[in-house]
Amino acid sequence: MEEKPVTVVDCIPGSGKTSWAIQFMDAHPEKRFLYISPFLEELDRIEKESKLPFVQPKHKGVGKLQNLKSLLENCSRIAATHKLFQSLDEECMDLIRNGEIILILDEELEVIEPVNIEKDALKILEEAECITFDEENKIIWNPEKTDYDTAYNSFKEMALNQLLYKVDSSSVVWQYPPKVFSLFEKIYIMTFQFDFSIFKEYFALYKIPYIKKSIIEINGHYEISEYKAIDVRKYKELIKIYDGLTEKIPQTKNALSASWFQRPGNAEYIRQLKKCIANYIRNVMKAKSENVLWTTNKTYGKTKLQGAGYTKAFLTFNARAVNTYADRWCLVYALNVYLHPTILKFFGNNKIEFNQEQYALATLIQWIFRSRVRKGEEVYIFIPSLRMRTLLREWLNSKNIESAAA
């Protein structure tokens, strides 16, 4: 039986993807749906706005995954988080396979992630005959040593579930099982700029077929239509890039990357960057804390750059599906985005070329659209990184995302 293609509903934020999903599910009371979103707030919206009842998994003393299994057996409409969906086990997969369920996935799932391990961990485990590697570098845990209680127990569980792949002698990635995308009656993924995502390359790696579609709105009714690239030139008048305050900040290609923030030699530059951010918010824009949205590397940059009047206005640099900041207009993007080197090497090992420029641009645009620009209102943004600033400006001067950052 030929595998059905996944439908990727690829539209700019604010175009009505969630409204379409609610109307579509309401129009098909005879169907079973699993709606997956990154945030509980969006699941609450589905419950509130849908005409038919949705149920969210609860702990009930045995954990949400166990409750999800019960719901998959007994309920027609379930709303759950990305995090829970990432933890599906074989029992869940069997219930989905036999349940004729339609999956609606709000935003891309994290399907490949680096695993933190000690530098010599793979060598130690291999010499102890705990692990071997198959022809695809999948890590296989020795079934005779499943009872071993070691510092690598969490690693062992992931390996037993066949979710780990060796990238090099000291690097490993966790990978979401691709077979999940063959279990559903139909799959819809609602996102923006799918072509420049990790998810898209994961689909390419496992030859998961997909088609891209758009959303159109007719008198309050939302429908799926043939894919049409968005003409982004109108956003040139809405997204105002500030070019000042960069004299004391390095303008090299890698400045403000995650590794840049970790180098002790950049401490003075980081102090200057913090002053520039505060100056931009307080003096240039004269913005109040409720007007501000800012980001940087959460692990290595946030505590060094946060300051009075904007600390609590932080939003993760790659945020998606967040609509609670749709009134913010004073933006600071203090980061130079690159794909994690372990994931980049994993793709390279599999002969997949990953476009870092398009990935960085898509990540930045998604973040900007958490602000009020999604409502067609002006925003002002300070981007200290020359590379990121240039990518955004080139996009605003192009016809669409496909013709920028090529």
ChimeraX attribute file (.defattr): number of C-alpha atoms within 10 A of each C-alpha:
attribute: neighborCount
match mode: 1-to-1
recipient: residues
	/A:1	3
	/A:2	4
	/A:3	10
	/A:4	16
	/A:5	16
	/A:6	20
	/A:7	19
	/A:8	23
	/A:9	26
	/A:10	25
	/A:11	23
	/A:12	20
	/A:13	22
	/A:14	15
	/A:15	17
	/A:16	17
	/A:17	25
	/A:18	19
	/A:19	18
	/A:20	19
	/A:21	22
	/A:22	19
	/A:23	17
	/A:24	16
	/A:25	20
	/A:26	16
	/A:27	12
	/A:28	11
	/A:29	13
	/A:30	9
	/A:31	14
	/A:32	19
	/A:33	26
	/A:34	22
	/A:35	25
	/A:36	24
	/A:37	24
	/A:38	22
	/A:39	16
	/A:40	15
	/A:41	14
	/A:42	20
	/A:43	20
	/A:44	15
	/A:45	12
	/A:46	23
	/A:47	19
	/A:48	12
	/A:49	13
	/A:50	16
	/A:51	14
	/A:52	16
	/A:53	14
	/A:54	20
	/A:55	18
	/A:56	18
	/A:57	20
	/A:58	14
	/A:59	11
	/A:60	9
	/A:61	8
	/A:62	9
	/A:63	11
	/A:64	16
	/A:65	18
	/A:66	17
	/A:67	17
	/A:68	24
	/A:69	20
	/A:70	14
	/A:71	17
	/A:72	23
	/A:73	14
	/A:74	10
	/A:75	16
	/A:76	19
	/A:77	22
	/A:78	22
	/A:79	21
	/A:80	25
	/A:81	19
	/A:82	19
	/A:83	14
	/A:84	15
	/A:85	21
	/A:86	14
	/A:87	11
	/A:88	17
	/A:89	13
	/A:90	11
	/A:91	11
	/A:92	19
	/A:93	17
	/A:94	14
	/A:95	17
	/A:96	22
	/A:97	15
	/A:98	13
	/A:99	18
	/A:100	15
	/A:101	21
	/A:102	20
	/A:103	22
	/A:104	22
	/A:105	24
	/A:106	24
	/A:107	21
	/A:108	21
	/A:109	18
	/A:110	14
	/A:111	16
	/A:112	19
	/A:113	15
	/A:114	18
	/A:115	15
	/A:116	12
	/A:117	13
	/A:118	11
	/A:119	11
	/A:120	11
	/A:121	14
	/A:122	21
	/A:123	14
	/A:124	13
	/A:125	15
	/A:126	14
	/A:127	11
	/A:128	10
	/A:129	13
	/A:130	19
	/A:131	20
	/A:132	15
	/A:133	14
	/A:134	10
	/A:135	6
	/A:136	10
	/A:137	15
	/A:138	21
	/A:139	24
	/A:140	20
	/A:141	23
	/A:142	15
	/A:143	10
	/A:144	9
	/A:145	13
	/A:146	13
	/A:147	9
	/A:148	11
	/A:149	9
	/A:150	9
	/A:151	8
	/A:152	12
	/A:153	13
	/A:154	10
	/A:155	17
	/A:156	25
	/A:157	14
	/A:158	16
	/A:159	19
	/A:160	16
	/A:161	14
	/A:162	17
	/A:163	18
	/A:164	26
	/A:165	22
	/A:166	19
	/A:167	21
	/A:168	13
	/A:169	11
	/A:170	15
	/A:171	22
	/A:172	23
	/A:173	20
	/A:174	22
	/A:175	20
	/A:176	20
	/A:177	15
	/A:178	15
	/A:179	10
	/A:180	16
	/A:181	18
	/A:182	16
	/A:183	21
	/A:184	20
	/A:185	18
	/A:186	17
	/A:187	22
	/A:188	22
	/A:189	23
	/A:190	24
	/A:191	20
	/A:192	21
	/A:193	21
	/A:194	21
	/A:195	16
	/A:196	21
	/A:197	19
	/A:198	21
	/A:199	16
	/A:200	15
	/A:201	18
	/A:202	18
	/A:203	16
	/A:204	13
	/A:205	14
	/A:206	10
	/A:207	10
	/A:208	18
	/A:209	13
	/A:210	17
	/A:211	14
	/A:212	19
	/A:213	20
	/A:214	22
	/A:215	19
	/A:216	17
	/A:217	15
	/A:218	7
	/A:219	5
	/A:220	10
	/A:221	12
	/A:222	20
	/A:223	17
	/A:224	16
	/A:225	13
	/A:226	12
	/A:227	15
	/A:228	12
	/A:229	16
	/A:230	15
	/A:231	12
	/A:232	15
	/A:233	14
	/A:234	13
	/A:235	18
	/A:236	16
	/A:237	12
	/A:238	17
	/A:239	20
	/A:240	16
	/A:241	16
	/A:242	17
	/A:243	12
	/A:244	12
	/A:245	18
	/A:246	17
	/A:247	10
	/A:248	12
	/A:249	20
	/A:250	17
	/A:251	14
	/A:252	10
	/A:253	12
	/A:254	17
	/A:255	20
	/A:256	29
	/A:257	19
	/A:258	20
	/A:259	13
	/A:260	18
	/A:261	22
	/A:262	14
	/A:263	10
	/A:264	9
	/A:265	10
	/A:266	16
	/A:267	14
	/A:268	12
	/A:269	16
	/A:270	21
	/A:271	13
	/A:272	17
	/A:273	22
	/A:274	18
	/A:275	14
	/A:276	21
	/A:277	25
	/A:278	17
	/A:279	14
	/A:280	21
	/A:281	24
	/A:282	16
	/A:283	10
	/A:284	13
	/A:285	16
	/A:286	12
	/A:287	18
	/A:288	12
	/A:289	17
	/A:290	15
	/A:291	19
	/A:292	25
	/A:293	27
	/A:294	26
	/A:295	23
	/A:296	27
	/A:297	23
	/A:298	15
	/A:299	11
	/A:300	16
	/A:301	21
	/A:302	18
	/A:303	12
	/A:304	17
	/A:305	22
	/A:306	19
	/A:307	14
	/A:308	9
	/A:309	15
	/A:310	21
	/A:311	17
	/A:312	14
	/A:313	17
	/A:314	16
	/A:315	18
	/A:316	14
	/A:317	21
	/A:318	17
	/A:319	16
	/A:320	21
	/A:321	21
	/A:322	18
	/A:323	16
	/A:324	11
	/A:325	17
	/A:326	17
	/A:327	19
	/A:328	24
	/A:329	24
	/A:330	25
	/A:331	28
	/A:332	22
	/A:333	23
	/A:334	24
	/A:335	25
	/A:336	25
	/A:337	24
	/A:338	17
	/A:339	15
	/A:340	11
	/A:341	11
	/A:342	20
	/A:343	20
	/A:344	18
	/A:345	18
	/A:346	20
	/A:347	18
	/A:348	13
	/A:349	14
	/A:350	11
	/A:351	10
	/A:352	15
	/A:353	12
	/A:354	18
	/A:355	15
	/A:356	17
	/A:357	19
	/A:358	20
	/A:359	20
	/A:360	22
	/A:361	25
	/A:362	24
	/A:363	20
	/A:364	22
	/A:365	18
	/A:366	21
	/A:367	23
	/A:368	28
	/A:369	22
	/A:370	25
	/A:371	26
	/A:372	20
	/A:373	21
	/A:374	20
	/A:375	14
	/A:376	14
	/A:377	16
	/A:378	18
	/A:379	22
	/A:380	18
	/A:381	23
	/A:382	23
	/A:383	23
	/A:384	27
	/A:385	23
	/A:386	19
	/A:387	21
	/A:388	22
	/A:389	20
	/A:390	14
	/A:391	18
	/A:392	22
	/A:393	15
	/A:394	16
	/A:395	22
	/A:396	21
	/A:397	15
	/A:398	17
	/A:399	16
	/A:400	14
	/A:401	22
	/A:402	15
	/A:403	11
	/A:404	18
	/A:405	19
	/A:406	9
